[in-house]
């Protein structure tokens, strides 16, 4: 089954400012963005990608980023998901600009366990149906592993999150019988309020790292930085694959992008060596503002997609856009004005 999504990436006001040079000159145009915590490491790295543009970005989550752009309080929004039918839409003309992609990592803290999961078992864990690490369903996938009889504690995003919504889309498609609701809010989507809710992907990773017998989900960049464990997920070819840049790139390369930047995912697609649990991250930006800030946003997005991400994304744990997807993204970035 194919579903349509968009992306760039609740409740934090952590803001990081990045100048183009140690002392930005008076000619610099300052732009602000807010949203996806998934892409925060990439935005941080690419903040100085365009000369003459100073970027400030906050990472409260995709839902908050879409809302902030719709309210006109930021120059661009970061989201890993399209505007939903019930959300307030921007009153100005605007576009999605795909900027980068990557895997969603299922991270956990069970010493000595090289965890394998399929979508059915992952869904049962997150729905609260499987509550202990030595459950028979987990044991069946991890033959010979020493599984503790400890309770599983879920660590999830507390508010509307693009990472959550993409994970939910994956589980809705592959495990339709589990009745996941189409929402970026974990407790609403899963119907399970047990566990620990935290504001950002970074805090999911840090909480899992310091708390034994937990499980959560986040971007590869944060998991690599923290050095936490990552589960191998069964793909469409029946193989258990770890989340890596190259494995996610194999999957993403086969997912079609429309002319408006929206990507269609086929989570069941059979691709050798692919990691099929992934997302595409987007900026949302104006196309008829006529302001210096909009022009600066366009300049920065073109530099982000065209030069910074191709050079630096893989080392951080992201997949840079290539080929026709990159061409489409650059065309959309050029419409921002």
Backbone as a ProteinNet text record, in pm:
[ID]
protein_1_A
[PRIMARY]
XXXXXXXXXXXXXXXXXXXXXXXXXXXXXXXXXXXXXXXXXXXXXXXXXXXXXXXXXXXXXXXXXXXXXXXXXXXXXXXXXXXXXXXXXXXXXXXXXXXXXXXXXXXXXXXXXXXXXXXXXXXXXXXXXXXXXXXXXXXXXXXXXXXXXXXXXXXXXXXXXXXXXXXXXXXXXXXXXXXXXXXXXXXXXXXXXXXXXXXXXXXXXXXXXXXXXXXXXXXXXXXXXXXXXXXXXXXXXXXXXXXXXXXXXXXXXXXXXXXXXXXXXXXXXXXXXXXXXXXXXXXXXXXXXXXXXXXXXXXXXXXXXXXXXXXXXXXXXXXXXXXXXXXXXXXXXXXXX
[TERTIARY]
84	0	87	41.8	118.2	39.2	109	46.7	131.5	70.2	143.5	185.8	310.3	364.4	455.7	488.3	591.1	665.9	771.2	840.3	945.3	975.3	1087.8	1046	1121.6	1072	1102.3	687	679	672.1	709	684.8	814	913.2	1033.3	1050.6	1122.8	1152.8	1302.8	1369.7	1514.6	1548.3	1612.1	1643.4	1794	1842.6	1985	2005.3	2092.4	2120	2257.4	2264.3	2389.2	2420.2	2529.5	2568	2651.2	2648	2727.3	2875.5	2914.8	3052.9	3054.4	3170.4	3173.5	3113.7	3122.6	3060.9	2980.9	2850.4	2766.4	2764	2772.4	2776.6	2636	2625.6	2496.9	2411.5	2474	2399.5	2330.8	2364.8	2302.5	2151.8	2078	1934.1	1909.7	1838.1	1809.5	1675.2	1672.6	1547.4	1530	1404.4	1374.1	1290.7	1317.3	1239.4	1207.3	1107.8	1067.7	1002.6	1022.6	953.6	1031.7	1043.7	1098.7	1224.6	1219.3	1342.1	1425.3	1361.5	1432.1	1549.3	1528	1631.9	1720	1707.9	1780	1931.5	1989.2	2134.9	2174.1	2089.5	2118.9	2104.4	1999.7	1981.3	2096.3	2137.1	2249.7	2374.2	2401.3	2520.6	2512.4	2392.4	2376.5	2331.8	2326.8	2277.3	2360.2	2488	2576	2602.8	2510.7	2534.3	2527.6	2454.1	2437.2	2496.4	2585.8	2644.6	2535.8	2546.3	2454.4	2322.6	2309.9	2186.7	2218.9	2150.8	2165.4	2039.5	2055.9	1943.5	1929.3	1807.5	1773.7	1663.2	1683.1	1586.8	1553.3	1424	1376.5	1320.2	1325.2	1287	1175.7	1061.2	953.1	877.9	898.4	830.1	758.7	726.5	666.9	532.7	446	315	326	415.4	436.9	497.1	583.1	642.6	539.7	450.6	344.3	254	222.3	135.9	202.1	331.4	402.4	407.7	432	434.7	295.1	193.3	56.3	17.4	70.1	39.4	123.8	223.7	308.1	412.4	446.9	544.5	687	705.8	839.8	847.6	968.4	988.3	977	1005.8	984.3	952.5	876.8	844.7	919.5	949.5	1011.4	910.6	887.3	788.7	823.8	795.8	813.2	678.9	579.1	444.8	370.4	277	195.6	94.6	41.2	-70	-186.3	-244.4	-358.8	-486.9	-594.4	-720.9	-778.1	-748.2	-808	-719.3	-597.7	-506.8	-534.4	-506.3	-511.5	-400.4	-436.2	-338.5	-288.4	-170.7	-121	-217	-233.6	-320.1	-246.7	-113.8	-33	-8.2	36.1	76.3	207.4	220	334.7	363.6	474.5	512.9	588.3	587.7	680.1	811.5	922.7	1053.5	1121.5	1132.3	1203.3	1350.1	1405.5	1542.9	1638	1589.1	1675.7	1586.7	1644	1567.8	1651.2	1594.8	1671.2	1586	1648.9	1575.7	1517	1411.1	1360.9	1418.6	1490	1558.6	1471	1456.1	1394.3	1509.1	1521.5	1631.5	1582.8	1673.5	1634.2	1753.3	1727.4	1833.9	1819.1	1876.6	1884.8	2027.2	2112.2	2253.3	2270.9	2356	2390.8	2292.1	2183	2080.9	2093	2109.3	2104.2	1962.5	1876.1	1733	1691.1	1606.1	1540	1390.2	1328	1184.1	1121.3	998.2	918.5	808.7	735.3	634.8	527.3	485.9	380	421.9	544	591.2	616.5	674.8	695.6	561.9	462.6	330.5	272.7	285.5	231.3	300.7	430.3	503.4	451.5	442.8	404.2	256.5	174.4	33.3	11.2	115.9	103.5	52.6	52.2	8.9	121	242.1	360.7	425.1	438.7	481.2	612.5	666.4	793.6	890.5	1018.6	1121.6	1132.5	1088.7	1098.1	968.1	883.8	760	790	700.2	721.9	740.6	670.7	683	821.3	878.8	1015.5	1114.6	1093	1183.2	1185.4	1072.9	1065.4	1152.6	1161.2	1242.8	1389.5	1418.9	1555.3	1598.4	1598	1628.4	1768	1777.1	1904.2	1945.8	1872.9	1908.5	1863.1	1941.9	1904.4	1813.4	1685.1	1586.9	1546.2	1561.1	1526.2	1374.6	1333.6	1190.6	1143.4	1217.1	1187.1	1072.8	999.8	895	955.6	885.5	926.2	868.7	953.4	907.1	922.2	815	815.5	847.9	937.6	968.4	922.5	835.3	771.3	767.6	738.5	723.5	592.5	597.5	482.1	376.5	417.8	322.3	332.8	268.3	261.7	400.8	436.8	571.4	564.9	648.8	658.3	722.2	817.5	877.6	770.2	687	577.6	482.8	443.4	342.5	393.6	521.2	577.2	586.4	623.3	624.6	483.7	387.1	247.6	200.8	237.6	200.1	255.1	379.1	442.8	363.8	327	254.4	110.3	47.2	-89	-92.4	8.6	12.6	44.2	139.8	187.4	112	48.5	-26.7	-165.9	-247.5	-377.1	-471.1	-454.6	-541.8	-521.8	-412.9	-386.4	-452.9	-523.5	-608.3	-533.3	-417.3	-348	-427.4	-441.3	-509.9	-411.3	-457.8	-372.4	-346.6	-241.7	-210.1	-61	-10.1	129.3	148.8	41	49.3	44.3	149.1	165.2	49.3	8.1	-97.7	-230.1	-256.4	-377.4	-368	-253.6	-236.1	-239.7	-175.5	-161.9	-274.2	-336.3	-432.6	-366.6	-234.3	-156.1	-85.1	-120.1	-59.2	48.1	78.4	180.6	318.8	411.9	547.1	584.9	685	735.9	732.8	660.3	656.4	757.4	834.4	935.7	921.4	977.7	951.3	1016.4	1140.5	1214.1	1277.5	1323.4	1395	1521.4	1591.5	1713.1	1683.6	1571.8	1537	1489.5	1427.6	1396.9	1525.7	1623.5	1749.6	1821	1826.7	1895.2	1824	1690.7	1614.7	1635.5	1632.6	1657.3	1798.1	1895	2033.3	2053.6	1987.7	2010.5	1910.9	1813.5	1708.2	1702.5	1746	1743.1	1602.5	1596.9	1475.5	1372.4	1419.3	1332.4	1340.1	1242.5	1241.3	1182.4	1234.4	1184.8	1215.6	1200.2	1221.7	1272.8	1364.3	1427	1499.5	1566.6	1649.7	1783.8	1849.9	1979.8	2085.9	2076.6	2176.8	2186.8	2074.2	2077	2121.9	2083.3	2124.1	2274.4	2328.5	2473.2	2550.2	2502.5	2568	2568.4	2456	2443.1	2504.4	2524.3	2581.1	2486.2	2356.7	2257.8	2236.3	2167.9	2139.3	2029	2035.4	1935.6	1890.9	1760.4	1705.3	1719.2	1735.3	1727.4	1580.4	1528.8	1386.9	1370.1	1272.7	1246.6	1195.5	1257	1217.7	1127.7	1094	1003.9	1059.9	1191	1255.4	1268.1	1223.2	1228.1	1357.5	1445.8	1574	1564.9	1641.3	1647.9	1766.2	1736.9	1837	1848.5	1971.8	1998.3	1976.7	1938.5	1920.9	2054.5	2087.1	2207.9	2171.6	2260.8	2237.6	2223	2312.5	2309.4	2185.3	2142.4	2024.1	1897.4	1887	1771.1	1771.1	1889.6	1899.4	1848.8	1872.8	1823.6	1671.6	1608.3	1462.3	1411.9	1467.8	1419.8	1435.9	1538.4	1562.8	1449.5	1373.5	1264.7	1128	1121.9	993.9	970	860.9	838.4	804.3	859.1	829.3	749.4	637	555.6	615.8	559	613.2	598.5	507.1	492.4	577.2	663.3	756.3	707.2	581.1	526.1	574.8	618.2	672.4	569.1	566.5	479.1	564.6	532	609.2	537.8	609.8	561.4	646.7	597.6	675.3	696.2	616.7	629.1	721.6	774.3	854.6	974.5	998	1107.2	1234.4	1326.5	1453.2	1563.7	1654.1	1761.2	1846.9	1865.5	1951.4	1891.2	1761.9	1699.3	1644.5	1642.4	1578.3	1452.4	1335	1210.3	1136.6	1190.2	1126	1200	1148	1220.9	1123.3	1177.3	1094.3	1170.3	1095.3	1151.4	1113	1208	1185.2	1173.8	1085.6	1053.1	1060	1081.2	1052.7	921.3	846.1	730.9	763.3	744.6	791	700.9	699.7	607.8	654.5	557.8	591.3	544.7	489.8	444	461.2	560.6	580.4	637.8	736.4	802.7	896.9	928	1011.8	1156.8	1246.5	1387.2	1405.3	1325.3	1336.9	1298.7	1195.2	1156.3	1265.7	1323	1431.8	1551.8	1581.6	1691.8	1661	1535.2	1494.9	1516.6	1480.2	1502.3	1650.2	1732	1877.2	1932.4	1888.7	1938.5	1892	1765.5	1714.7	1787.4	1816.3	1890.1	2030.6	2094.1	2227	2220.4	2118	2097.1	2088.1	1994.8	1968.9	2081.6	2131.9	2225.1	2367.8	2416.6	2557.9	2582.9	2511.7	2542.1	2503.6	2378.3	2333.9	2415.1	2438.7	2519.7	2658.6	2714.8	2850.2	2852	2747	2756	2649.6	2544.8	2433.3	2474.8	2545.9	2576.8	2655.6	2749.8	2831.2	2748.1	2638.8	2552.7	2445.6	2417.7	2314.2	2190	2202.1	2090.5	2117.8	2012.5	2023.1	1998.7	2097.6	2081.4	1994.4	1919.5	1839.3	1931.5	1899.4	1980.4	1888	1947.2	1873.1	1752.9	1640.9	1520.2	1460.9	1479.1	1427.7	1500.4	1630.5	1707.3	1667.5	1648.2	1607.3	1472.9	1378.5	1246.8	1257.5	1338.4	1354.4	1413	1511.1	1572.1	1474.1	1391.2	1290	1189.1	1148.9	1054.4	1119.2	1246.3	1316.2	1324.5	1336.2	1344.7	1212.4	1101	969.8	943.3	1029.5	1012.6	1053.6	963.7	992.1	894.4
-120	0	124.3	227.1	351.8	461.8	543.3	656.2	779.6	898.5	1021.3	1091.5	1135.8	1205.6	1317.4	1405.7	1506.5	1525.3	1578	1599.8	1709	1790.6	1837.9	1831.8	1813	1810	1948.6	1727.7	1865.8	1954.1	2029.2	2126.6	2175.6	2202.8	2267.8	2400.4	2488.6	2617.2	2632.1	2517.7	2523.1	2584	2696.1	2765.7	2776	2742.2	2754.5	2854.5	2949.7	3050.9	3024.8	3040.6	3012.1	3124.5	3194.7	3303.6	3249.1	3319.1	3279	3289.3	3385.5	3401.5	3438.4	3432.6	3466	3602.1	3696.2	3827.4	3860.8	3831.4	3855.1	4003.9	4038.4	4179.8	4236.8	4366.3	4434.1	4398.9	4348.1	4315.5	4179.8	4101.5	3970.5	3983.1	3890.6	3881.3	3766.6	3794.4	3692.7	3627.5	3493.4	3420.3	3323	3295.3	3204.5	3087.3	2971.8	2852.8	2778.5	2691.3	2614.4	2485.3	2378.5	2254.3	2129.6	2042.8	1908.9	1899.9	1817.6	1790	1685.2	1607.2	1504.8	1565.7	1680.9	1739.7	1841	1853.6	1961.1	1955.5	1836.4	1824.8	1870.7	1841	1880.4	2030.7	2089.1	2233.8	2306.2	2254.9	2314	2317.5	2206.6	2195.5	2284.1	2296.5	2371.8	2515.8	2560.9	2695.5	2803.3	2779.1	2877.8	2845.3	2771	2725	2836	2944	3051.9	3181.6	3241.4	3369	3475.3	3554.6	3665.2	3628.1	3502.7	3458.4	3405.5	3456.9	3411.8	3334.3	3208.2	3118.8	3090.6	3103.5	3064.3	2959.4	2847.6	2736.3	2680.7	2657.8	2593.4	2456.5	2361.9	2223.6	2168.7	2235	2183.5	2065.5	2035	1924	1968.6	1872.3	1903.6	1973.1	1925.6	1988.5	2134	2164	2301.9	2384.6	2323.1	2394.6	2431.1	2337.6	2368	2479.5	2471.9	2573.6	2709.9	2714.5	2842.5	2907.2	2825.8	2883.5	2930.1	2852.2	2891.9	3021.6	3040.8	3162.1	3281.1	3257.2	3365.8	3412.9	3328.6	3369.1	3327.5	3248.7	3209.5	3225.8	3230.3	3244.1	3111.4	3002.4	2869.8	2771.6	2670.4	2566.8	2439.1	2359.8	2229.6	2121.1	2029.9	1924.8	1797.6	1685.5	1554.1	1500.4	1587.8	1544.2	1659.6	1627.7	1730.8	1786.3	1903.3	1956.6	1857.3	1831.6	1741.2	1816.1	1740.4	1799.9	1895.3	1870.9	1952	2066.9	2077.1	2183.1	2314.6	2424.9	2556	2563.8	2604.9	2615.6	2759.4	2778.7	2915.7	2997	3124.3	3212.1	3267.1	3252.8	3298.5	3182.4	3215.7	3110.1	3048.8	2918.2	2850.7	2719.9	2659.1	2531.7	2445	2314.7	2224.3	2223.8	2217.4	2199.4	2082	1965.6	1853.8	1890.9	1863	1904.8	1789.8	1685.4	1575	1458	1339	1220.7	1136	1024.1	936.2	828.1	736.4	628.8	671.8	604.9	615.1	496.4	524.5	421	377.1	247	192.3	163	245.4	233.4	169.5	99.8	25.5	13.8	-30.5	-46.1	-180.5	-281.9	-415.7	-465.1	-459.8	-496.3	-634.1	-639.9	-766.9	-818.5	-749.6	-797.6	-727.8	-807.1	-754.9	-777.2	-683.2	-700.1	-701.4	-798.1	-804.5	-786.8	-707.5	-685.1	-684.1	-732	-709.4	-609.3	-564.4	-460.5	-507.8	-633.2	-685.6	-682.4	-724.9	-728.9	-588.2	-501.6	-362.7	-296.3	-318.8	-261.8	-310.4	-438.9	-495.2	-437	-411.1	-349.1	-207.3	-128.9	11.1	28.7	-69.2	-65.1	-112.7	-167.2	-215.3	-357.6	-431	-570.6	-662.5	-631.3	-703.2	-616	-667.8	-583.7	-626.4	-742.8	-788.5	-826.9	-814.9	-841.2	-989.2	-1078.8	-1221.7	-1277.1	-1189.3	-1231.9	-1329.8	-1423.4	-1528.6	-1472.4	-1365.1	-1307.2	-1249.4	-1185.4	-1132.5	-1248.1	-1349.7	-1466.5	-1538.4	-1545.1	-1613.4	-1545.3	-1413.8	-1338.5	-1332.7	-1362.9	-1350.5	-1482	-1586.1	-1722	-1727.5	-1787.4	-1803.2	-1683.7	-1573.8	-1454.9	-1469.9	-1414.5	-1414.1	-1295.1	-1319.9	-1212.6	-1199.6	-1081.9	-1063.5	-1063.5	-1097.8	-1098.3	-961.6	-858.8	-721.8	-661.9	-571	-498.4	-403.8	-385.4	-290.8	-153.5	-52.3	85.1	160.1	214.1	287.1	433.8	489.4	632.3	691.5	790.6	841.1	993.4	1050.4	1195.2	1238.1	1340.2	1379.4	1454	1530	1609.8	1572.6	1649.2	1616	1613.4	1500.3	1477.3	1413	1461.4	1399.7	1262.7	1244.4	1112	1012.8	1053.6	967.6	938.2	1040.6	1021.1	930.9	940.5	850.8	706.8	690.7	557.3	499.2	579.9	535.2	495.6	573.1	540.8	404.2	378.5	249.1	135.7	153.2	48.7	36.7	146.4	142	62.3	80.4	9.1	-139.6	-170.3	-308.4	-392.5	-327	-400.1	-336.8	-343	-274.1	-322.9	-446.7	-501.7	-442.5	-366.8	-308.7	-172.9	-126.3	-6.5	117.5	144.2	269.3	384.8	492.4	610.4	701.8	769.9	856.8	986.8	987	1103.4	1108.1	1230.5	1247.2	1250.2	1240.3	1235	1089.1	1042	899	838.1	903	844.2	836.1	933.6	930.4	820.8	812	714.2	571.1	547.1	410.8	370.8	468.3	437	386.7	407.7	358.2	476.8	507	620	576	446.1	397.7	428.2	457.5	489.5	630.3	685.1	817.9	905.3	1017	1110.6	1221.3	1252.6	1358.1	1448.4	1570.6	1668.6	1642.2	1591.3	1585.1	1448.2	1424	1300	1286.3	1398	1395.3	1343.7	1388.4	1344.8	1200.1	1152.6	1009.3	928.7	964.9	891.8	897.9	1015.7	1030	954	950.9	877.2	727.3	679.3	536.9	498.5	584.3	553.4	535.1	615	610.3	521.7	463.6	386.5	244.2	145.2	6.3	-40.9	-127	-197.4	-105.8	5.9	97.6	72.2	128	125.8	257.1	310.3	436.1	444.7	563.5	582.4	723.6	739	869.7	871.1	981.8	994.7	928.5	892	826.7	920.7	1049.8	1146.2	1145.1	1151.7	1153.5	1019.7	908.9	778.6	756.1	804.2	791	875.4	996.9	1084.4	1023.8	964.2	907.2	768.5	699.1	564.9	460.9	473.6	380	263.1	161.1	43.4	72	1.3	17.7	-119.1	-139.9	-268.1	-286.6	-412	-448.5	-476.7	-413.6	-424.1	-506.9	-595.6	-680.9	-597	-612	-532.6	-612.5	-552.9	-618.3	-745.2	-759.6	-879.3	-989.3	-961.2	-1060.7	-1062.5	-964.5	-958.2	-858.3	-884.9	-792.9	-698.3	-568.9	-469.9	-361.8	-326.4	-217.5	-82.4	20	152.9	219.5	232.8	302.6	396.7	488.1	580.4	504	409.7	337.6	250	185.1	98.9	181.4	295.2	382.9	442.7	475.1	533.5	436.2	307.3	207.6	208.1	221.3	227.9	358.7	469.6	601.3	625	566.2	584.5	528.3	436.4	372.7	436.4	537.7	599.9	723.6	727.6	838.7	970	1078.2	1212.6	1286.5	1344.8	1419.7	1557.1	1628.9	1760.3	1861.7	1836.8	1929	1886.7	1787.3	1744.6	1634	1595.3	1491.9	1354.1	1274.2	1141.6	1035.4	931.9	817.8	698.5	643.7	531.9	399.4	301.3	163.6	84.1	71.4	7.9	-141.6	-200.3	-342.7	-371.5	-267.5	-287.7	-377.1	-470	-566.7	-506.5	-468.9	-409.7	-474	-542.1	-611.3	-511.9	-539.6	-457.8	-327.7	-304.5	-176.4	-174.8	-55.7	-30.8	49.3	-14.1	41.2	136.1	160.3	252.4	385.8	477.3	601.3	715.2	836.6	954	1054.1	1147.7	1262.8	1387.8	1475.9	1597.9	1718.1	1809.5	1923.7	2054.7	2160.4	2296	2338.9	2421.8	2488.9	2637.6	2700.5	2838.6	2912.1	3046.9	3126.4	3136.5	3155.2	3168.3	3301.7	3389.7	3518.6	3631.4	3619.9	3719	3849.2	3836.9	3955.2	4021.6	3954.2	4014.4	3967.8	4045.5	4006.2	3874.7	3854.1	3730.3	3608.3	3619.7	3508.5	3479	3585.5	3566.6	3500.1	3540.5	3479.3	3333.6	3303	3164.5	3079.7	3132.1	3060.8	3034.3	3136.9	3121.9	3014.3	3017.1	2920	2778.2	2761.9	2628.5	2569	2651.5	2601.8	2558.4	2632.1	2593.9	2467	2456.6	2338.6	2213.1	2216	2098.7	2075.4	2184.7	2171.7	2139.7	2195.4	2176.8	2120.8	2172.6	2131.9	1987.2	1950.6	1813.8	1709.3	1729.5	1630.3	1610.7	1717.2	1708.8	1653.1	1678.7	1652.7	1560.1	1531	1454.1	1315.1	1241	1101	1086.5	1175.8	1167.4	1192.1	1264.6	1295.4	1190.5	1105.6	1005.1	1034.1	1120.6	1154.7	1109.3	1107.7	1074.9	1202.3	1247.2	1365.4	1331	1428.8	1407.9	1402.4	1312.7	1297.3	1284.7	1290.9	1265.8	1355.2	1294.9	1372.3	1435.3	1369.6	1427.1	1557	1559.5	1681.2	1790.3	1752.7	1850.1	1911.8	1828	1877.4	1971	1932.3	2014.6	2151.3	2155	2282.4	2370.2	2310.1	2386.8	2448	2371.1	2421.1	2530.5	2512.1	2615	2745.5	2737.2	2858	2932.5	2864.6	2932.2	3010.1	2991.6	3064.1	3208.6	3302	3443.4	3531
0	0	0	-68.2	-73.8	-6.6	67.4	135	107.5	109.2	79	205.8	205.9	321.2	276.6	369.1	346.2	473.6	468.9	592.7	596.2	688.6	770.1	917.4	1030.7	1164.1	1219.7	2192.3	2127.7	2241.2	2254.6	2358.6	2415.3	2334.8	2384.8	2315.3	2377.8	2316.7	2307.8	2280	2268	2133.6	2133.2	2009.5	1994.2	1873.8	1847.4	1735.8	1753.8	1652.7	1593.2	1461.4	1394	1297	1315.8	1226.7	1113.4	1001.6	886.9	917	997.4	1037.9	1185.2	1253	1394.9	1425.8	1333.3	1353.9	1229.2	1232.7	1115.3	1084	954.2	921.2	907.7	896.1	898	777.2	670.1	549.3	557.9	659.3	674	691.5	629.4	649.8	748.1	855.8	956.4	926.2	924.7	906	1020.8	1053.2	1163.3	1114.4	1172.3	1142.4	1269.8	1262.7	1379	1333.5	1412.5	1380	1412.3	1312.8	1324.3	1408.7	1511.6	1586.2	1514.8	1425.4	1348.7	1271.8	1211.7	1125.3	1196.1	1327.1	1395.7	1371.9	1378.6	1357.5	1217.8	1119.6	982.3	965	1024.1	1015.6	1085.2	1201.1	1273.2	1185.3	1120.8	1037.1	913	855.9	731.2	752.7	876.4	904.7	836.7	816.9	753.5	607.1	544.1	407	304.2	332.7	235	287.2	211.5	250.2	264.6	370.8	390.2	455.4	498.7	563	702.4	801.9	939.1	978	1021.9	1047	1195.8	1245.6	1381.7	1374.3	1442.8	1432.4	1570	1594.1	1716.2	1680.1	1773.5	1741.6	1831.6	1837.9	1922.4	1863	1734.7	1670.2	1544.3	1459	1328.6	1339.4	1429.4	1444.5	1482.2	1575.5	1617.8	1504.3	1423.7	1311.3	1206.1	1173.8	1078.2	1131.2	1260.8	1320.8	1321.1	1351.1	1355.4	1217.7	1113.4	979	937.7	969.8	936.1	1006.7	1128.2	1205.2	1162.6	1079.2	1031	1130.1	1227.2	1329	1294.8	1187.8	1143.4	992.2	940.1	796.1	722.9	791.9	734.1	846.2	812.4	909.4	875.1	976.9	957.4	989.1	895.3	920.4	847.1	912	848.8	800.4	794.2	755.6	691.1	603.5	539.4	639	607.4	686.4	682.1	797.5	802.8	768.1	745.9	703.9	808.3	934.7	1041.6	1087.3	1036.7	1079.4	1007	1074.5	1010.2	906.4	783.8	676.5	667.5	609	590.7	504.1	537.3	458.6	336.9	334.6	221.6	125.5	3.9	-88.9	-39.8	-49.5	9.9	-63.4	-27.8	-88.2	12	-12.6	55.7	-21.3	49.5	-12.6	56.5	-8.3	54.8	72.9	189.3	215.5	245.7	312.1	348.5	390.4	401.9	440.7	536.4	579.3	667.6	731.2	802.4	868.9	1002.3	1043.9	1180.5	1256.8	1362.9	1440	1556.9	1574.1	1695	1791.4	1893.9	1988.1	2117.8	2186.9	2306.4	2399.8	2521.5	2620.3	2690	2628.2	2687.7	2664.6	2764.4	2746.5	2684.5	2583.1	2520.9	2418.6	2394.5	2301.4	2166.1	2059.3	1922.9	1871.3	1898.7	1880.3	1733.3	1701.2	1571.7	1593.6	1508.3	1518.6	1379.8	1371.7	1252.2	1286.9	1187.1	1210.3	1307.2	1296.3	1383.2	1529.5	1557.4	1696.4	1749.5	1667.1	1708.1	1739.5	1654.8	1678.5	1810.8	1837.7	1962.2	2084.9	2074.6	2185.9	2209.9	2103.3	2117.7	2152.1	2116.4	2154.4	2298	2359.2	2496.1	2507.4	2397.1	2399.2	2447.2	2410.4	2458.7	2565.1	2685.3	2797.9	2862.4	2825.8	2883	2772.3	2801.5	2701.3	2664.6	2752.6	2721.7	2664	2611.3	2547.1	2433.1	2411.9	2312.1	2171	2138.3	2004.2	1980.9	2083.6	2071.9	2066.8	2149.6	2152.8	2018.5	1951.7	1822	1717.9	1723.8	1627.5	1666.7	1792.9	1845.8	1908.4	1826.6	1874.2	1935.8	2054.9	2123.3	2205.8	2196.5	2273.8	2418.4	2508.6	2650.6	2675	2685.5	2701.2	2847.6	2905.1	3046.2	3067.6	3184.8	3218.9	3267.4	3230.9	3274.5	3192.7	3254.7	3183.5	3079.9	2969.5	2866.1	2899.9	2901.4	2919.4	2787.1	2736.3	2609.4	2635	2555.1	2560	2426.8	2433.1	2312	2311.9	2194.2	2181.2	2245.6	2329.4	2408.6	2327.2	2226.9	2149.5	2001.9	1916.2	1773.6	1710.1	1652.7	1600.8	1463.6	1371.8	1240.7	1246.9	1337.2	1354.2	1395.7	1492.2	1535.1	1420.2	1345.4	1241.5	1129.6	1096	995.1	1046.7	1173.3	1232.9	1235	1270.5	1273.6	1133.2	1031.6	894	853.5	890.2	863.2	928.7	1055	1127.8	1078.9	1043	987.7	858.1	775.2	648	665.1	751	762	863.8	960	1063	1075.4	971.6	973.2	1083	1124.7	1227.3	1364.8	1385	1516.2	1537	1437.2	1450.3	1499.7	1441.7	1471.5	1412.1	1486.1	1437	1365.8	1264	1183.4	1259.2	1341	1424.6	1451.3	1469.3	1507.4	1657.8	1733.8	1879.2	1922.4	1984.9	2012	2090	2198.9	2281.7	2205.3	2119.9	2036.8	1932.1	1865.1	1757.7	1809.4	1922.7	1974.5	2068.8	2133.6	2238.1	2364	2373.2	2486.8	2552	2675.7	2745.8	2844.6	2849.3	2940.9	2885.2	2973.1	2931.7	2972.2	2902.1	2934.3	2810.3	2815.7	2704.6	2723.9	2618.8	2625.3	2502.8	2508.5	2402	2267.3	2263.5	2137.2	2116.3	1992.4	1962.1	2046.8	2065.9	2147.2	2287.3	2344.3	2479.5	2482.8	2374.7	2367.3	2377.8	2296.7	2293.9	2428.5	2487.6	2616.9	2727.7	2723.4	2824.6	2809.2	2686.1	2661.8	2707.2	2677.7	2711.7	2861.7	2941.8	3086.6	3161.2	3090	3156.5	3101	3177	3130.3	3094	2994.1	2950.3	2884.7	2830.9	2758.3	2608.3	2535.7	2390	2341.9	2231.9	2177.3	2028.9	1971.6	1827.9	1805	1709.9	1688.6	1555	1527	1408.3	1429.5	1320	1328	1384	1351	1399	1551	1619.7	1766.3	1824.3	1761.3	1814.6	1796.5	1685.8	1665.1	1765.9	1790.4	1887.2	2026.4	2065	2199.6	2212.6	2100.7	2105.4	2162.7	2133.1	2185.3	2088.9	2137.1	2056.3	1955.8	1840.8	1735.9	1687.7	1679.8	1637	1486.8	1444.9	1304.2	1273.1	1167.2	1133.1	1005.5	1006.3	890.1	773.6	656.8	540.5	446.8	333.8	239.5	179.5	179.4	127	232	355.6	461.8	540.1	516	586.2	701	806.8	920.3	897.7	887.3	846.6	952.9	985.1	1079.2	1009.7	1085.6	1026.2	997.3	871.1	828.2	714.6	685.1	573.9	443.6	418.8	290.9	277.6	386.3	379.9	359.7	427.2	408.4	268.5	216.4	82.5	-23.6	-4	-100	-105.7	9.6	13	-45.1	-1.1	-42.7	-192.3	-252.1	-394.9	-480.4	-425.7	-500.1	-473.8	-387.9	-351.8	-437.8	-513.4	-607.1	-538.2	-590.4	-542.5	-649.6	-610.5	-705.9	-731	-826.6	-861.8	-749.7	-653.9	-540	-421.2	-440.9	-338.3	-247.8	-258.5	-171.1	-216	-120	-147.5	-115	-195.6	-170.8	-127.8	-10.9	42.6	22.4	-25.8	-30.1	68.7	192.2	298.2	275.1	186.1	157.4	40.2	-21.6	-142.2	-114.4	-203.8	-188.9	-249.5	-164.7	-208.4	-125.5	-188.3	-117.7	-38.7	89.9	174.2	219.4	191.8	224.8	366.8	424.2	553.3	522.9	539.2	487.4	581.3	699.6	794.1	786.3	704.1	675.8	651	642.8	615.3	529.6	472.9	402	479.3	500.8	578.4	485.5	520.8	436.7	513.6	438	483.9	420.1	490.4	429	428.8	312.5	295.9	198.4	202.9	119.7	-25.5	-116	-257.6	-317.6	-236.3	-289.5	-188.6	-101.6	3.5	-50.8	-139	-192.1	-93.2	17.5	121.6	108.9	170.9	174.9	250.3	353.3	431.2	348.4	266.8	181.3	78.7	21.4	-74.7	-8	115.5	189.6	221.9	253.6	279.6	156.4	39.5	-86.3	-108.7	-88.2	-105.4	-13.4	111.9	209.1	177	139	107.9	-13.4	-112.9	-229.6	-190.4	-100.5	-53.3	32.6	114.5	199	112.7	16.5	-67.3	-168.2	-225.4	-336.8	-299.9	-187.5	-154.3	-14.3	85.8	222.7	250.8	222.1	249.1	171	40.9	-30.4	29.4	86.2	142.3	284.2	362.4	505.8	563.7	488.8	545.5	590.8	507.2	538.1	667.6	691.3	812.9	938.2	923	1037.1	1060.2	959.5	973.1	891	790.2	703.5	560	479.3	337.4	257.4	183	97.6	-22.5	-70.5	-190.6	-312	-403	-524.3	-645.2	-764	-887	-904.5	-948.5	-977.1	-851.6	-735.3	-609.8	-577.1	-596.1	-571.7	-670.9	-796.6	-897.5	-862	-819.2	-779.3	-659.6	-561	-441.3	-475.9	-562.6	-601	-678.1	-762.3	-833.8	-736.5	-636.2	-536.8	-450.5	-415.6	-336.9	-414.9	-545	-629.3	-636.3	-601.7	-603.4	-474.8	-375	-248.4	-270.5	-239.8	-264.6	-186
[MASK]
+++++++++++++++++++++++++++++++++++++++++++++++++++++++++++++++++++++++++++++++++++++++++++++++++++++++++++++++++++++++++++++++++++++++++++++++++++++++++++++++++++++++++++++++++++++++++++++++++++++++++++++++++++++++++++++++++++++++++++++++++++++++++++++++++++++++++++++++++++++++++++++++++++++++++++++++++++++++++++++++++++++++++++++++++

